[in-house]
């Protein structure tokens, strides 16, 4: 049997402890690296989730917008019919105004107007309002207060909050206007 010196046993024990400490430090370092990597994955996942939620919200918003304005071409094509019915009713002589067929045409005009309003169509108020190039299309100048719409030549319409057709108007030129 070989006998070990008392100092040699302690040296081996210290060497083993130093090796264990180094191994623990390597494990801690590896753990810290994995935690950093996991935090990076978590942050990426959270960004992807937020991007997806934003995408869903934008897609839903676009779908609603498309639904609101999908009928705009059809409504725009019906506006001349509404205009024609209105002009026809305005030109009916008073002696014929009480006839049943005139009441029938008036009912058709009213139903068409109400159905279009139910789809989000609203007329643009023009007469007496300041001229706004976003809402009005100036066709001519006329006597009246300068910069104010004095006559509406063709009604304008909005579909919800968007201009579907601007109002064609006559704008006052400042001549012959009453002073207030």
C-alpha atoms as one frame of an Amber mdcrd trajectory, in Angstrom:
protein
   0.000   0.000   0.000   1.268   3.365  -0.968   0.998   5.907   1.614   0.086
   9.422   0.621   1.558  12.367   2.196  -0.837  14.473   4.211  -0.400  17.553
   1.935  -0.994  15.574  -1.250  -4.579  14.663  -0.245  -5.425  18.266   0.395
  -3.924  19.350  -2.919  -6.104  16.822  -4.736  -9.139  17.991  -2.813  -8.391
  21.682  -3.601  -7.803  20.826  -7.259 -11.177  19.032  -7.364 -12.894  22.006
  -5.706 -11.267  24.448  -8.166 -12.443  22.236 -11.044 -15.969  22.178  -9.585
 -15.963  25.983  -9.197 -14.820  26.380 -12.825 -17.524  23.937 -13.931 -20.155
  25.863 -11.924 -18.974  29.129 -13.507 -19.214  27.556 -16.985 -22.727  26.303
 -16.213 -23.718  29.750 -14.871 -22.285  31.386 -17.991 -24.148  28.928 -20.244
 -27.326  29.534 -18.225 -26.942  33.322 -18.593 -26.438  32.934 -22.359 -29.538
  30.746 -22.611 -31.543  33.242 -20.535 -30.432  36.033 -22.881 -31.374  33.928
 -25.903 -34.758  33.056 -24.309 -35.431  36.736 -23.581 -34.607  37.536 -27.215
 -37.026  34.833 -28.396 -39.699  36.150 -26.021 -39.228  39.722 -27.279 -39.399
  38.518 -30.903 -42.513  36.504 -30.165 -44.145  39.503 -28.452 -43.314  41.745
 -31.440 -44.712  39.146 -33.829 -47.852  38.859 -31.724 -48.263  42.668 -31.662
 -47.679  42.815 -35.427 -50.322  40.149 -35.945 -52.837  41.981 -33.735 -52.157
  45.195 -35.686 -52.518  43.307 -38.971 -55.871  41.876 -37.857 -57.070  45.338
 -36.792 -55.981  46.917 -40.101 -57.557  44.097 -42.082 -60.848  44.456 -40.200
 -60.747  48.231 -40.661 -60.104  47.820 -44.407 -62.908  45.285 -44.657 -65.323
  47.693 -42.972 -64.195  50.537 -45.237 -64.676  48.364 -48.314 -68.115  47.372
 -47.074 -69.067  51.005 -46.557 -67.889  52.122 -49.967 -68.532  48.997 -52.041
 -71.801  50.465 -53.287 -70.342  53.867 -54.127 -70.211  53.180 -57.876 -73.839
  52.035 -57.867 -74.931  55.020 -55.777 -72.984  57.386 -58.032 -74.775  55.930
 -61.053 -78.174  56.465 -59.343 -77.563  60.152 -58.582 -78.503  61.368 -62.106
 -81.808  59.500 -61.762 -82.429  61.204 -58.414 -81.563  64.562 -60.020 -83.893
  63.931 -62.968 -86.798  62.955 -60.712 -86.226  66.077 -58.622 -86.136  68.330
 -61.701 -89.280  66.649 -63.083 -91.134  67.229 -59.821 -89.954  70.848 -59.647
 -91.253  71.499 -63.174 -94.765  70.082 -62.625 -97.296  72.908 -63.168 -99.409
  73.703 -60.079-102.633  72.631 -61.846-101.180  69.112 -62.323 -99.531  68.818
 -58.914-102.537  67.077 -57.335-102.785  64.305 -59.941-102.220  60.733 -58.747
 -99.392  59.988 -61.158 -97.463  63.051 -59.887 -97.919  61.755 -56.337 -96.639
  58.382 -57.553 -93.511  59.929 -59.074 -92.998  61.940 -55.851 -93.277  58.701
 -53.836 -90.701  56.982 -56.079 -88.332  59.954 -55.667 -88.808  59.947 -51.873
 -88.205  56.176 -51.601 -85.081  56.356 -53.751 -83.741  59.273 -51.692 -84.491
  57.506 -48.377 -82.886  54.257 -49.546 -79.754  56.115 -50.609 -79.663  57.952
 -47.284 -79.947  54.609 -45.483 -76.775  53.580 -47.345 -74.924  56.616 -45.949
 -75.605  59.210 -48.653 -76.137  62.789 -47.448 -76.604  65.947 -49.530 -74.043
  68.730 -49.228 -75.610  71.971 -48.012 -74.432  74.723 -50.344 -76.630  77.818
 -50.706 -75.651  80.603 -48.338 -72.499  78.747 -47.254 -68.953  79.997 -47.882
 -67.433  78.492 -51.005 -65.321  75.446 -50.080 -63.328  73.887 -52.945 -63.408
  70.560 -51.093 -67.221  70.497 -51.238 -68.095  72.726 -54.178 -67.209  73.060
 -57.812 -67.588  76.639 -59.006 -69.266  76.855 -62.405 -69.855  80.597 -62.563
 -69.861  83.912 -60.717 -73.124  85.633 -59.958 -74.370  88.693 -58.097 -74.178
  88.213 -54.377 -71.863  88.261 -51.397 -68.307  87.589 -52.417 -67.070  84.055
 -51.744 -70.504  82.766 -50.776 -72.507  80.197 -52.731 -75.519  82.061 -54.133
 -77.081  79.245 -56.168 -76.756  75.504 -56.419 -76.725  74.259 -60.014 -76.329
  70.564 -59.158 -76.557  68.962 -55.739 -73.463  67.473 -54.222 -73.401  64.372
 -52.052 -71.238  62.722 -49.418 -71.089  59.007 -48.787 -70.439  58.819 -45.048
 -67.525  61.244 -44.669 -66.174  61.150 -48.239 -67.236  63.427 -51.090 -69.004
  61.312 -53.684 -69.925  64.218 -55.962 -69.130  67.891 -55.287 -71.938  70.430
 -55.578 -71.800  72.525 -58.751 -72.469  76.102 -57.641 -72.570  79.763 -58.571
 -70.367  81.878 -56.311 -71.052  85.506 -55.408 -68.747  88.070 -56.989 -69.463
  90.867 -54.482 -71.637  92.903 -56.852 -75.227  93.651 -55.935 -74.827  92.104
 -52.509 -76.842  93.515 -49.660 -74.749  95.078 -46.923 -75.337  93.575 -43.498
